[in-house]
Amino acid sequence: MANTVTIRCKNDGKKHQVLMGSKLWEAYEAMDRPLESADRKYHLPPVAAKVNNKTEGMHYRLYKNKQVEFIDITDPSGRRVYSRTLFFVLCKAVHDIFPESIAIIDIPVSNGYYCDIRIFKDNVGESVKAKGRFSENEYRSSVPVSAEGVVRIRQRMQEIIDAKMPIRRHEVPTEEAIAMFREKGDMAKVKLLESVGSLYTTYYQIDDYVDYYYGALLTDTSQLSMFGLDPYYEGALLRIPSKQNPQVLGEMVHQDKLFGIFKEHHRWQYILGINTVGDFNTAVKEGHAVDVMNISEALQEKRLAEIANEIASKKDVRLVLIAGPSSSGKTTTSKRLSIQMVINGLRPIPISLDDYFVDREKTPRDEKGEYDYESLYSLNLPLLNEHLEKLFRGEEVEMPRYDFPTGRSVMSGKRLRLNPGDVLVVEGIHALNPELTAQIPAQMKYKLYASALTTILLDYHNYISTTDNRLLRRIIRDYKYRGCSALDTIHRWPSVKRGENKWIFPYQENADAVFNTAMIYELAVIRQQAEPLLEQVPENCPEYSEAYRLRKFLRYFTPIDYQYMPHNSLLREFFGGSLFDY
């Protein structure tokens, strides 16, 4: 039929004829709801769809034959759509109740998102909106939302959801969107859109409130079936359905140390005058890229020096444990911290946990029956603790060496004895797990958690995922040093994240200190390295959806050549050209 198109639906494996120009939600209704199969654990409505392996909102119209896979909130892309729509409703609610204010979707923390809601007094709001950024003094002079204010915002959000307000999608020439946001006084969005150079821009509307988001949203506010908004520090925690069970909210856990690092880095950004990517792109175009690099590197080195000073002040410490998730830069953190420890009169002695792997046939297996090298019990814990105890008693030990080709633990012939001033430095994903060093007294250990905690925002309503930052680092490193394509790395990433959720993140608050390995300029350098790799992922692969999303996201950053980075930069661990040996 001339007025229909054919949809190959991955959910039910069937071909469907739908009217040309149908929106995805209309096509879904016409297909007998293919997500609602009997074998699904949860019967949840679709929030988006992957159209030819690109994630599209349910507003999307079908004019040609397509492959379509409808997704719900249990899919990572669907979860992002749901969360973004909650951000939109929150920002509208804040605007309705506190017109002279700003809502900053700030930090992914405590199984939700920290929202920094600032109420302006005097003429501070006009100044901030005109510049599109805060100075440190302006931020301090604004008033944080009260607990009572959070309750009022939550009530208004529920009213908007109950009213079943349609969420309208508009695609317009970018200069038209820029003019609209300039008239609204939203200069953060103006700077972002001006710096990207896109021909067309999509924005969304609820009632008379408009906003910009860099991904798809739901079609109606009533589709937000569950949320929470609770007072949290000086702002609010926006809570979303649990990843494990989307029919309940994620458990609220306090992450005080992680939160403190985010806030510290925001203070540095206010001092630099770079709050958002629009600010950053402006600085690059004005010729300040190298200055931003050098300041970012200096701030990171200063933090490492402070940590080394703290270690040196604790006279009983003989063991420094450094943990962090994949591609967090643990290895370079260990090397640079060791230099600072030497300056403090200590002698760091590195030990690799990889040498304490058990023989391969003794390695635990995962639910698929494959060797689980991420498991704590892939390590020979009794041998590790025996060696540590002997070393701290002044005895000599012969260090093991793991032979990866044969999968065997063998003695290396290398002998080690600790002298006064020697401190063992151990880095690895399990370093903060209490069971790893259970037999070592607590006062002898200093625990450091390292992770790439991205603190710059696209604009005040669009945060940047710290997980995306690490995935992009890993794509570059795997290609350069492990012979893996971007497709391979993206394919394995969900398994890596499951291991992190089980073995790393539950112990991050055990740390004595948290070290942020991300830098404000990082994604501008990553763009140059990652884009060609992401472009090689074929469109007919499921991984294309993630590759396309990352490519689209990176285009917001004005690129910087990585050759300008210092050769001791932590990022050289991924890009190459480091002074350190790995």
N, C-alpha and C positions, 0 to 999 in steps of 0.2 A: 504493500500500500504506500502511495506516494507521500502521505501525510503522517507516516509513522517511522520510527527508528527501531533498530534491533538492539536490545540490551542483553549481553551475556552476563548473567548474575552469578558471581562466585559463591554466594551463600547457599544457593540451592542447585547450582550446576545446570541451570536451565536457560534457554533463550526466551526473551519476552518482547512482545511488540508493544510499544507505548507511543502515545501521540508526540509528534515532533514539537519541541519547545516545552515539553513537560518539565516541571521542576523535579528534583530528586525525590522530594517527599511525596509528590503526586505519583511518581513512578513506583515508589515503594508501596503505596496504598493499592495500586493497580496490580501488583505482583503477589498478592495474597501474603504480604508481610513475611518475607523469607528469613528474617532473623528469628522468628518465633518457632523454630524447630523443636521437636520433643527432646532432643539430646542436649540442649543447652542448659547450663547450670542455672543461669538467670535469664528471665524473659524481660529484656530491657529494650526500650525503643531505640532506633538508630539516632545518632546525633550528627553523623556525617557519612560520607562514602568515599572510597578510593576509586576514582574514575581514571581508567588507564594508569593505575598506580600513582595517581596524584590525589591527595586528600582535598576534597571539596565540601563546602557546606551544603545543607539540604536546600538552599536557595538555587543551586546550580541548575541551569537549563540544559536539556539534552536535544541537540540539533543534528548529531551524527551518531552512527553506530558506535557503541562503547562497551568496554568491559567494566562492570560495576561491582564493588564489594561494599555492602552496607556495614558500618561499624557502630558499636555502642561505647559506653563509657569505660568498658573493660579494656578497650584497645588504647594504647598510648596516644595515638592521634585523636581519638574520640575524647579522651580525658582532657587533652589540651583545649578542644572546642568547648567542652562543658565549663572548664575553668575560666577561659577567656570571657564567656558569656556572663559568668558570675562577676568578673571584674567590671564589665560594662554596667550591670545592674547596680553594683556597689557604687560606682562613680556617679551614676545618675541619682542614686539615693542621697549621697553626700551633697551633690549639687542642689538637690531639692531642699534639703534641711539646712545646710550651711552654705549659702551662695558665695560668701567671701571665705573660701577655703580651697585646699587642694588635697586630693587623695593620691597617694603614691603607692602603687602596687610594688612592693619593695623586695622582700626576701622570702624565698621558699624555706620554711622552717616549721618544725613541730607538726608535720603532716598537714600543713596548710600554707598560707601566705600571709606574711606580716604586712599590714597596711598602715602606712604612716600618714595619718590624717591631721593636717595642720590648719588651724583656724587663724586667719590673718587679723591683725589689728592695725589701726592707723592706715597708712598707705603702703604697707609692706606688700600686700597682695598685688597691687598694680605694678610695683617695681619688679616683682618676681615674674609675673606674667609677661611683662614687656621684654624682659631679658631671656625668658625661658629657662631660668636657672636660679638657684639660691646662692647667696654668699653665706659664709658661716654665721655672720651676725644676723642676717635676715632669717636664717633657719632658727636660730636661738630665740629670736624675738617673736616668732609665731607661736601659737598656743596649741599644745597637743590636745586631741579630742579627749573628753572625759569619759568615764565609764557609763555615765548616763547618756552621753552623746552616742556611744556605741550601741546602746539599747535602742535608741531612737532610729539610728541608721538601719539596724537589723529589722525593726518593725516596718520601716519604709520599703526595704528590699522585699519583704514578704508581701506587702501591698502591691508592689509592681508585678511580682510573680503571680499573685492571685488574680490580678486584673487581666491576665492573658494578653499582654501587650505584644503586638507583632514587632519583630525586629527586622527593619527594612535595610536592604543592602543597596548601596548606590555606587556605581562606577562612573567616574567623571575625569575629565582632563586634570592632570596634577595641578596646573596653575589655578584651576577653579577651587580645588580642595585647599590649596595653600591660602588663597584669598579668604575662604570661609573660616579657616582656623585662625588666621590673622585677625579677622574681625571679631572672633570670639575671645581674642587675647591669649590664645594658646601657642606661644612662640616656641615651646619645646617641639611641638609637632611641625610647626612651620620650618624650623631649622632641619629637622630630620627629613622631611619631604623635599626640601630644597637641595639637600646634599645627596640624595639618592639618584635623582635624574630620571625617574620613571615617566613614561608618557601619560599613563593613566593611573589613578589611585582609587581604591575602594574604601568607602567609609560606611558606618552603620548608624541607624537611627532608632531610638525608642521615644515615641511621642515627639516632643520638640527638642530632645537632647541628642546630639550627634557626637561620635567619637571614632577614632581610628585604631584598628588592631591589625597586626601583621599575619593573621590567620583567620580561618572561617569561624563563624558564630552560629548559634542555634537560630531557628526561625521564629521562635515565640518564647516569651519569658516563662510561660507555664511549664515548659520542658525542664526547668530547673527544679527537679523534684526534691532535692535535699541540699541544705547548706547550713553552716553555722557561722556566727560572728560573735566573738567574745573579746572582752578587754584583754590586752596583752602588752606588757611593758607600757610605753606611752601611746600606744595605738590600739590596733585590733588585729586579731587573728581570724582570717577568712578560712573556714574549714570546708573541705570537700569530701565526697564519698570515699570510703576506703578502697584501696587498690585490691585488697584481698576479698572484701565483701562490699560491693557497691550499694548495698541496701542499708548500710550504716555509715556514720561519719568516721573518718580516720581518727585514731586515738590521739588525743592531745598530749604531747610530751614536751617537757621543757628542755631547751638546748641553749642554756645560758652562755656557754663559752663560744659556741658557733655564732650566736646572735651578737655577742660582743665584738667579734672580729668584723662582721658585716658593718656594724655601726662605726667602728674605728676607721674602716676604709672609706665610708661615706664622708666622714669628717675630713679625711685627706682630699677627697674629691671636691668638697666645698672650698677648701683652701686653694686647690688648683683652678677652680672655676669650671670644672668639667663634671656636670651631673649626669648628662645623657650623651647618647651617640651623636646627636646633632651638635652638641658642644665640642665633642671630640673631632668630628669631621671638619668643623670650622677651624679648630686649632691646627689640624694637618694642612688644610688649604692655605692657611696664613703662614705656613713655614715653620711651625713649632713641633713637628713630629719628633725630632731628635731630643728636644728639651723634655717632652712628655716621657719619652723612653727613659732618659737619664734620671728623671725625678722618680719614676716608678721603680726603677732598679735600686736607686738609693734608699727609698723607703723600705723596700724588701730587705736590703742588707742591714739597715738599721734595726729592723725587727729581729733578724737572726742574731745580731750582736747583743740585743737585750736578752734573748733566750740563753745565749752562751754565758752571759753575766750571771743569770739566775742559776744555771747549772753549777757554775764555779762557786757560787755562794753557799751551795748545799754540800757541805764537806763530806757527807756520807754517800753521795751519789757515785756509784761505780758502773752504772749501766744506763745508757740512754737508748730508749726505745722509740722508733719513728714509724708510725703507721699512716695509712691513707689509702684511698681507693685507686683504681686503675688510672694511670696517666696523671696522677696528682703531682708528679715531680719529686717523689720520695728520695730517689737516688741522688739527685743534685742537691736537694735540701740537706741530706746527710753529709755530702762533701763540703758544702759551703759552711754548714754549721761546725764541722770539724775544724775548719780554718779559724773560725772565731773562738773555738774552744782552745786552740793552741795559743792564741793571743792572750787568753786568760790563764795560761800556765798549765793547761791540761794536755795530756797526750792521748788523743782518740785512737782506739784500735777497732777497725771495722770487722764485723762478723756477718757473713751472709747466711740467712736462714735457708737459702736454696741448698746449701751443703748438708742440711739436716733432714732432707727428704728421706722417707723410708724407702726400702726397695719397692720397685714398681708394683709387684704382685701383692704387696701389703697395703697399697694405696686404697682408701675407701672409694666406693663407686656411687655415682649419683642415681637418680630415679630412672635414668635411661640405661643403666648398667655400664656407663662409661667411667673411666678413672676421674675422680674429682680432685684435681690438684689444688683447688681453692679451699678444700677442707683443712681445718686446723690439724686433723688427725692424719694428714699426709706428711706431717713432720714427726720426727722421732723426739717427742717431748721428754721422755726419761733421759735420753742421752744429752740433750741440750741442757737440761737442768743439772745433770751430773757434772758436765763440763763447767758450767757457770759457777757452781758451788766450789769445785776444786780451784778454779782460777781465783776466786775471791778469798780462798784460804791460802793463796800464795803457791799453790801446786802447779806443776806443768802438765799440760794435756796435749795429745796429738789430735789435730783438727781433722774432721772428716772432709771428704770431697765427694760430691754426687756426680757420678758419671752418667750424663744424660743419654748418650747413645745406647748404653746397656741397661740403664734404669737401676743401677746398683750404687749403694753407698759404700765407699772404700776409704781407707785411711790415706791421708795425703802425704804423710811424712813431715808435714809442717808442724812444728811444736811451738806452743805459746805459753808464756808465763807473764803475769802482770807485775809491773813495778809500781812504786809509789807515783801517783799522778796519772797513772793509766786509767782510762775510762773506756769500757766497751761500748761501741755504737752498733746497734742492730736495727736494720730497717726491713720492713716487710708488711704485708697486709694484716698479719695477725699480731703485730707487735703490742697492741694495746689490750689484747685478750688476756685477762688475768690468768687463765689456765696455761698460757705459753711459758710464763716464768713463775709458776705457782710456788716454788720452793725458795724464791729469792725475797728477802725482807723488803717491804714497801719503801723504807727510807733509803734503800740503795738504788732505787729506780727513779728515772725522770722520763716521763711519757710525753711525747710530742705527736700531735695529729696534724698532718699536712693535707690540704686539699685545695683545689682550684675553685675558690668561692667568688664567682663573677659578681662584681658589685655595680658596674656601670649599667644603666638602664637604656633601652631604646628611646623611650620617653616615659613620662611619669605613670602611664597606664600599661606599659609593656615591659615586663622584666625579662632578663636573659637567663636561660637555664644553665646552671653550673654543670649539669650532666652533658649538655651539648658542647660546652667548652672542652670537657675532658674527652668526649668522643672524637672531636675534631683533632685534638692533639694525637690521639691514638691512631687515627686514620693516617696521619702524616708519618708518625714513627713506624707503624707496621709496614708501610710501603717502603720507607727508606732502609729499614734495618732488618725486616723479617720477611720481605718478599710477598707481603699480603696486599691484595687489592682493597679498595674502599668497600667493595661489595662484601668481601670476606669479613672485614672488621665490623661492618654494620650487621651482618648476619649473626656474628658471635656476641654482639653487644648485649642483647637481652639476657644471655646466660651470665655474662660478666656482672650485670646489675643484680641478678638474683644472688650471686655469690657475695656481693658487697652488702646487700640488705641482710644477709644471714651472718656474715663473719666480720664485717667492718663497722658499719654504721651504729650497731647497738652499743659499741664501746667507745665512740668518739668523745663522749663527755667524761670518760675516765682520764682524759689527757690533763697534764699539768699546764700545757700551753697549746694553742692552736696557731698554725702558721698558714697564711693564705699565699698560695703559690701563683695565683692569677694576677695579671697586671692589666692596667687600664687600656693599654695599647694592643693587647695580645691578639684580639680577634681581627684587627686590621692586618697584622702580619700573617695570621693563619689563613686569611682569605687568599692571599697570593699563592700559598702552598697547597691549600685544600681544594680549591675550585677545579683545577685540572683533573684531580683524582676522582672527585665526585661526578664529573661529567662522563667518566668512563663506565659508570653503572648503567647497564642497559635498561631501557624502559619496560621490557617484558619481565623483569625480575621484581619480586615483592619488595626488595631492598631499595628499589628506585624511589618509592614514596619518601623514605627518609633522606635519601641523597638529594632529591629535588627540594625538600623542605630546607635542608641545610644550605644548599646553594642559594635559595631565595633569601634566607636569613642573612647570609654573609654579604649580600649585595648592599646592605645598609651601611657597611663600613668602607670608608675611603682607604684603599689598600696602602700598605707601607712595605717597602722592601726589607726582608729580614736581615739583609747584609749589614744594616745599620745597628743591629743589636750588639751589645757587648759580648765578648767571647766567653765570659763567665756567667752569662745569663742562664737562668734556669730553663728557659725555653729552648736553648741550644740542645738540651737532652733529646728534644723531638725533631728539631730542624737540622742539626748537624753543625759542625764548626766549633764545638766546645773546647775549652782548655782542659776539661776533665776527661779522663779515660772511663769508659763504661764497659 
